Amino acid sequence: MTPKKIPLRTCIACREEKPKREMLRICKNAEGEIRLDFSGKLPGRGAYICNSADCIARLRKYKLLHKNFSCEVPEEIYLRIEEEFLGSKR
């Protein structure tokens, strides 16, 4: 019996490849709403980011969601993602 394959994802901020379960997923649904997906199962286009404050800060600094989702992302979205991330760490 072959061992089960662990899915790997690349962080959009630091470009490190890590197991999917160790990363946070940012999801853009069909209506264009962007939010953190802690379950990893929301429908829509996903982008993965390390579960670290450095990568969350880099996400906002370089406006990485603009590039990944190919659309204009308001500053409020970045602020909300930071708030959700910090709230989940407490």
Buried (B, 14 or more C-beta within 10 A) or exposed (E): EEEEEEEEBBBBBBEEEBEEEEBBBBBBEEEEEBBBBEEBEBEBEBBBBBBBEEBBBBBBEEEBBEEBBEEEBEEEBBEBBBEBBEEEEE
